[in-house]
Amino acid sequence: MRLWRKVSRNVAGGGVCAFAAMLGGQPTPAEAFDISSLDVFGLFGSKEQPPAVSTSTLPYQLSFDLGDAADAKTLTRTLQDASLLYRLRQDAPPDGETLARRMAADLNPLVDALWSQGYFNAEVALAVDGVALQPGVEPGAALVRAAEAHRNREPVPISVRVQPGPVFGLRNIAVVERGEGTPVIADPARVSKLKPGDAATSASLRAAQAALVDHLRNQSRPLAKMVELRPVVDHAARIMDVTYVVEPGPLAGFGAVTLGETGDIPPAVVRSFIYLEPGDPYSPKALADTRKSVATIPAIGSVRIREADKLDAAGNLPVFVDVTERPKRLIGFSARYSTIDGPAVKTYWEHRNLFGGAERLRLEGDIFLAPRINGTKISSFDDFERSDLGGRFTVSFMKPALWGTRYDWLVDGTGARERVGTNRYGGYTARYANVTTAIRQRFSDTFSVQAGLEVERGQTSDVLGQVDYTLVGIPLSVKYDSTDSLLDATRGIRATASVTPYPSFLGSTVNVVQSKAAVSGYYALDEDARYVLAGRVGLGSIAGEKLDEIPATRRFYAGGGGSVRGYAYRTLSPLGPLGQLTGGRSLFEASVEARIKVTDTIGLVPFFDAGMAFESSIPNFKQELQYSAGLGLRYYTPIGPIRLDVAAPLNPRKGDKPVAVYISIGQAF
């Protein structure tokens, strides 16, 4: 005997009311996520196999039969996410009556899941050995006996047979605004993105509901809300009419911004990173930017912004900001590797509230393999020498919000010993120590300027000779960053520009002016940023002394994982005596990427890079640019994407390797 539970075909009947309630509250299949999907390698045992048979429990095997449905695989996953039987398949019930009740509890959720996908004429049946569940009544004795017959023999075979029927489409979509005057939403169809003929799925209806409310809030109407959603299903015509009733609410600005508990972080520091002013037009983006701005304080772990549920006496919306602290001390370790530049390891220690004013002190040490540039190679461990190790030690200190203002004090120190280049093209060795102190003024969450004093002493040597030098300069810089993420930007622009004169009257032995600029842009082709175009251009120039009088570390070179991939780090430059690298007095770099998310965690990135350093102080492009192309793999994690890039030079020089591999955290730019 086969019994089916049919969806009621009453137009605008009780079933439609249930569907409306489901739109408002039922989790989507994505929210009812089964953790077993994370076990992609089956390391923790397969959950598809039922528990072992026994005398004390009644394990069962669940099968879904959707016939010849076009999207059977996707729909099966949706039903599994909604099914209590499926979620509890490893928790075998003690007897047939408990199993039968579990089956009965599954019937309505399965039908709701089908409705959520637009299958309003779907038919569902659950059965054991041909004994079907009686819809609308208590499980019968025959079903219990059919289940008990498998005790201590084999798992109970439970079949879920589904005839989805056709997907219903939308016919009439209406948006009704409560209130007087001219409608606020000028083009509801454009805002909701719904059109006649679209599938009547709960996901699309909820997305339209959110889009309508978001549109109103973006028009400075913070109290906008959806009052009612009225779906009307015509089963005979296989269509749905839907009406949205919205309440736009009044226009409003931002009211007072109130800080909650800030722990050991002075409230004045937090407030200096909030750029909202009472009376400014209300904007959800402004709130998101405020959250991002406050989160840049190293001592802060999370930021929560709450909105009042009503306007103040002036017609503005009060805002409340709550923050939580990060652990004050941090110690960490990281490693990176490329097939050309070799391995490198880094360890660091950080204090995020050193003196009680959210000051950050960070100590960092790097050890890396210094490439041979004298024609010899490391063929075995016995060939390794102490000089083959390079190192860098850095100290950075930041005092944010000096005296509660939007000025920050920055101090950075570096000591390094490094060797850069290749055996084929040579390179340079360097030892130097640098100290820089600066004051940064933040005009907004996206724009800042900085000025300071820099002192560096060091020694470099390359094919042009040895330079012992002292540099005393005044670094000036400007920064603009409207991107949505530091490690994985999908929208916005990031631009920096700096100029540093090193005049001899301050004590510099090399009288030069160094200028740098870089701009990168990110454009998402879709709302979910699954397809992103990214581009970057970098420029540099040194004016003043001749090339051989400039320290090699200050000359420009291209190449490496953050420059022109496929070429060794800092090996693209003019060639001097003996065909050796000399560096240049100007630089040009450019990169383009297409960042494509294949899944929520896996992405592919085809890319193209170009660049070169030039002997002249301004790029003249008479010297040939070097090009490379490749393909990257991204694994997206909560802290940022893990990057694996494989790049090949397109016009390699003699001695360049045919391919290079780079592994790191974060996008290339």
Long-range contacts (C-beta under 8 A, 24 or more apart in sequence): 1-130, 1-131, 1-132, 2-125, 2-127, 2-130, 2-132, 3-125, 3-132, 3-133, 3-134, 3-135, 4-123, 4-124, 4-125, 4-135, 4-163, 5-107, 5-111, 5-123, 5-124, 5-125, 5-135, 5-136, 6-121, 6-123, 7-111, 7-114, 7-115, 7-120, 7-121, 7-122, 7-123, 7-235, 8-235, 9-121, 9-235, 9-236, 10-235, 11-232, 11-233, 11-234, 11-235, 11-236, 12-232, 12-233, 15-115, 15-120, 15-233, 16-231, 16-232, 16-233, 18-112, 19-112, 19-115, 19-120, 19-202, 19-231, 19-233, 20-229, 20-230, 20-231, 22-112, 22-115, 22-116, 22-202, 23-202, 23-205, 23-206, 23-209, 23-229, 23-231, 24-229, 26-112, 26-116, 26-202, 28-116, 28-202, 28-203, 28-206, 29-77, 29-78, 29-81, 29-82, 29-113, 29-116, 30-81, 32-81, 32-82, 33-81, 34-80, 34-81, 34-86, 34-87, 47-89, 47-90, 50-89, 50-90, 50-92, 50-155, 51-90, 51-92, 53-150, 53-151, 53-152, 53-153, 53-154, 53-155, 54-152, 55-151, 55-152, 56-94, 57-92, 57-93, 57-94, 58-92, 58-93, 58-94, 58-95, 58-96, 58-98, 58-99, 58-147, 58-148, 58-150, 58-151, 58-156, 59-92, 59-155, 59-156, 60-85, 60-89, 60-92, 60-99, 60-147, 60-155, 60-156, 60-157, 60-158, 61-155, 61-156, 61-157, 61-158, 62-86, 62-89, 62-158, 62-160, 63-157, 63-158, 63-159, 63-160, 64-160, 64-162, 65-159, 65-160, 65-161, 65-162, 66-162, 66-164, 67-162, 67-163, 69-162, 69-164, 75-114, 75-117, 75-162, 75-164, 78-113, 78-116, 78-117, 79-110, 79-113, 79-114, 79-160, 79-162, 81-113, 82-109, 82-110, 82-112, 82-113, 83-109, 83-110, 83-160, 84-109, 85-158, 85-160, 95-144, 95-148, 96-143, 96-144, 96-145, 96-146, 96-147, 96-148, 96-151, 96-156, 97-139, 97-144, 99-147, 99-156, 100-133, 100-139, 100-140, 100-143, 100-144, 100-147, 101-139, 103-128, 103-133, 103-139, 103-143, 103-158, 104-133, 104-138, 104-139, 107-133, 107-135, 110-160, 110-162, 114-162, 114-164, 115-202, 116-201, 116-202, 116-203, 117-167, 117-199, 117-201, 117-202, 118-167, 118-168, 118-169, 118-199, 118-200, 118-201, 119-164, 119-165, 119-166, 119-167, 119-168, 120-165, 120-168, 120-200, 120-233, 120-235, 120-238, 120-240, 121-165, 121-166, 121-168, 121-235, 121-238, 122-162, 122-163, 122-164, 122-165, 123-162, 123-163, 123-165, 124-160, 124-161, 124-162, 125-159, 125-160, 125-161, 125-162, 126-158, 126-159, 126-160, 126-161, 127-158, 127-159, 127-161, 128-156, 128-157, 128-158, 128-159, 129-157, 166-238, 167-199, 167-200, 167-201, 168-199, 168-200, 168-233, 168-238, 168-239, 168-240, 169-196, 169-197, 169-198, 169-199, 169-200, 169-238, 169-239, 169-240, 170-194, 170-195, 170-196, 170-197, 170-198, 170-199, 170-200, 170-239, 170-240, 170-241, 170-242, 171-196, 171-234, 171-237, 171-239, 171-240, 171-241, 172-196, 172-241, 172-242, 173-208, 173-241, 173-242, 173-243, 173-244, 174-241, 174-242, 174-243, 174-244, 175-212, 175-243, 175-244, 175-246, 176-243, 176-244, 176-245, 176-246, 177-246, 177-247, 177-248, 178-227, 178-245, 178-246, 178-247, 178-248, 179-247, 179-248, 184-216, 184-219, 184-221, 184-248, 185-212, 185-215, 185-216, 185-246, 185-248, 188-212, 188-244, 191-215, 192-244, 194-242, 200-231, 200-233, 200-239, 200-240, 200-242, 205-229, 205-231, 205-242, 208-244, 209-244, 212-244, 212-246, 213-246, 214-284, 216-246, 216-248, 216-249, 217-282, 217-284, 218-283, 218-284, 218-285, 219-251, 220-251, 220-252, 220-253, 220-281, 220-282, 220-283, 221-248, 221-249, 221-250, 221-251, 221-252, 221-282, 222-249, 222-252, 222-282, 222-307, 222-317, 223-247, 223-249, 223-250, 223-252, 223-310, 223-311, 223-317, 224-248, 224-249, 225-249, 250-311, 250-315, 252-282, 252-311, 252-315, 252-316, 252-317, 253-278, 253-279, 253-280, 253-281, 253-282, 253-315, 253-316, 253-317, 254-278, 254-279, 254-280, 254-281, 254-282, 254-286, 254-316, 254-317, 254-319, 255-308, 255-311, 255-312, 255-314, 255-316, 255-317, 255-318, 255-319, 256-312, 256-316, 256-318, 256-319, 257-318, 257-319, 257-320, 257-321, 258-318, 258-319, 258-320, 258-321, 259-320, 259-321, 259-322, 259-323, 260-320, 260-321, 260-322, 260-323, 261-322, 262-323, 263-323, 263-324, 263-325, 264-299, 264-325, 264-328, 264-353, 264-356, 265-297, 265-299, 265-300, 265-323, 265-325, 265-353, 265-358, 266-356, 266-357, 266-358, 266-401, 266-404, 268-401, 268-404, 269-297, 269-357, 269-358, 269-400, 269-401, 269-404, 270-294, 270-297, 270-300, 270-321, 270-323, 271-404, 272-400, 272-401, 272-404, 272-405, 272-406, 272-442, 273-297, 273-400, 273-401, 273-442, 273-445, 274-321, 275-444, 275-445, 276-319, 278-316, 279-316, 282-316, 282-317, 287-319, 289-445, 289-446, 290-321, 290-445, 292-445, 293-445, 294-321, 294-323, 297-358, 297-400, 298-326, 298-350, 298-352, 298-358, 298-360, 298-398, 299-325, 299-326, 299-328, 299-352, 299-353, 299-358, 299-360, 300-324, 300-325, 300-326, 300-358, 301-325, 301-326, 325-353, 326-352, 327-352, 328-352, 328-353, 334-665, 336-663, 336-664, 337-663, 338-561, 338-660, 338-661, 338-662, 338-663, 339-657, 339-659, 339-660, 339-661, 340-567, 340-568, 340-569, 340-657, 340-660, 341-368, 341-369, 341-371, 341-560, 341-561, 341-568, 341-569, 342-368, 342-369, 342-371, 343-368, 343-369, 344-368, 344-369, 354-397, 357-399, 357-400, 357-401, 358-400, 358-401, 359-397, 359-398, 359-399, 359-400, 360-396, 360-397, 360-398, 360-400, 361-395, 361-396, 361-397, 362-394, 362-395, 362-396, 362-397, 363-393, 363-394, 363-395, 364-393, 364-394, 364-395, 364-396, 365-391, 365-392, 365-393, 365-394, 366-391, 366-392, 366-393, 366-394, 367-391, 368-392, 368-418, 370-418, 370-419, 370-420, 371-419, 371-420, 371-421, 371-422, 371-423, 371-427, 371-568, 372-423, 373-419, 373-420, 373-421, 373-422, 373-423, 373-426, 373-427, 373-428, 373-429, 374-423, 375-423, 376-423, 377-423, 387-419, 390-416, 390-417, 390-418, 390-419, 391-416, 391-417, 391-418, 392-416, 392-417, 392-418, 402-439, 406-441, 406-442, 406-443, 407-439, 407-440, 407-441, 407-442, 408-439, 408-440, 408-442, 409-437, 409-438, 409-439, 409-440, 410-436, 410-437, 410-438, 410-439, 410-440, 410-450, 410-452, 411-435, 411-436, 411-437, 412-436, 412-437, 420-557, 420-569, 420-570, 420-571, 421-568, 421-570, 421-571, 421-581, 422-568, 422-571, 422-655, 423-655, 424-653, 424-654, 424-655, 424-656, 425-571, 425-575, 425-579, 425-580, 425-581, 425-653, 425-655, 426-462, 426-463, 426-578, 426-579, 426-580, 426-581, 427-462, 427-570, 427-571, 427-580, 427-581, 428-460, 428-461, 428-462, 428-552, 428-553, 428-581, 428-583, 429-460, 429-461, 429-462, 430-458, 430-459, 430-460, 430-461, 430-551, 430-552, 430-553, 431-458, 431-459, 432-456, 432-457, 432-458, 432-459, 432-460, 432-551, 432-553, 433-457, 433-458, 434-458, 436-475, 438-475, 446-480, 446-481, 446-482, 447-478, 447-479, 447-480, 448-478, 448-479, 449-476, 449-477, 449-478, 449-479, 450-475, 450-476, 450-477, 450-478, 450-479, 451-475, 451-476, 451-477, 454-500, 458-551, 458-553, 460-551, 460-552, 460-553, 461-552, 462-552, 462-580, 462-581, 462-582, 462-583, 463-576, 463-577, 463-578, 463-580, 463-581, 463-582, 464-547, 464-548, 464-552, 464-576, 464-577, 464-582, 465-548, 467-510, 467-548, 467-549, 467-550, 467-551, 467-552, 468-509, 469-509, 469-510, 469-551, 470-507, 470-508, 470-509, 470-510, 471-502, 471-508, 471-509, 471-510, 471-551, 471-554, 472-502, 472-503, 472-506, 472-507, 472-508, 473-500, 473-501, 473-502, 473-503, 473-506, 473-508, 473-514, 474-500, 474-501, 474-506, 475-499, 475-500, 476-500, 483-522, 485-640, 486-666, 487-639, 487-640, 487-641, 487-665, 487-666, 487-667, 488-636, 488-640, 488-641, 488-666, 488-667, 489-520, 489-522, 489-534, 489-667, 490-522, 490-524, 490-529, 490-532, 490-595, 491-522, 491-523, 491-524, 491-529, 492-521, 492-522, 493-519, 493-520, 493-521, 493-522, 494-519, 494-520, 494-521, 494-522, 495-519, 495-520, 502-544, 510-544, 510-545, 510-549, 510-550, 510-551, 510-554, 511-544, 511-545, 512-542, 512-543, 512-544, 512-545, 512-550, 512-554, 513-542, 513-543, 513-544, 514-540, 514-541, 514-542, 514-554, 515-540, 515-541, 515-542, 515-543, 516-540, 516-541, 520-669, 529-597, 530-596, 530-597, 531-594, 531-595, 531-596, 531-597, 532-594, 532-595, 532-596, 533-592, 533-593, 533-594, 533-595, 534-591, 534-592, 534-593, 534-594, 534-595, 534-667, 534-669, 535-590, 535-591, 535-592, 535-593, 536-589, 536-590, 536-591, 536-592, 536-669, 537-588, 537-589, 537-590, 538-563, 538-587, 538-588, 538-589, 538-590, 538-611, 539-586, 539-587, 539-588, 539-589, 539-619, 540-586, 540-587, 540-613, 541-585, 541-586, 541-587, 541-617, 541-618, 542-585, 542-586, 542-617, 543-585, 543-617, 547-582, 547-583, 547-584, 547-585, 547-615, 548-582, 550-583, 550-585, 552-583, 555-582, 555-583, 555-584, 555-585, 555-613, 556-583, 556-584, 556-585, 556-586, 556-587, 556-613, 556-614, 557-581, 557-583, 557-584, 557-587, 557-613, 558-587, 558-588, 558-589, 558-611, 558-612, 558-613, 558-626, 559-611, 559-626, 561-645, 561-662, 561-664, 561-668, 562-668, 562-669, 563-589, 563-609, 563-611, 564-589, 564-591, 564-609, 564-610, 564-611, 564-626, 564-627, 564-628, 565-607, 565-609, 565-628, 565-630, 565-645, 565-647, 565-660, 565-662, 565-668, 566-609, 566-628, 566-629, 566-630, 566-647, 566-648, 566-649, 566-656, 566-659, 566-660, 567-626, 567-628, 567-649, 567-656, 567-660, 568-656, 568-657, 568-660, 572-611, 572-612, 572-613, 572-626, 573-612, 573-613, 574-613, 574-614, 574-615, 574-623, 582-615, 583-613, 584-612, 584-613, 584-614, 584-615, 584-616, 585-614, 585-615, 585-616, 585-617, 586-613, 586-614, 586-616, 586-617, 586-618, 586-619, 587-611, 587-612, 587-613, 587-614, 587-619, 588-612, 588-614, 588-619, 588-621, 588-625, 591-668, 591-669, 593-632, 593-667, 593-668, 595-634, 595-667, 597-636, 600-636, 601-635, 601-636, 601-637, 602-633, 602-634, 602-635, 602-636, 603-633, 603-634, 603-635, 603-636, 603-641, 604-631, 604-632, 604-633, 604-634, 605-631, 605-632, 605-633, 605-634, 605-645, 606-630, 606-631, 606-632, 607-631, 607-632, 607-645, 607-647, 607-668, 609-647, 624-651, 626-651, 626-653, 627-651, 632-668, 634-667, 639-665, 640-665, 640-666, 641-665, 641-666, 641-667, 643-667, 643-668
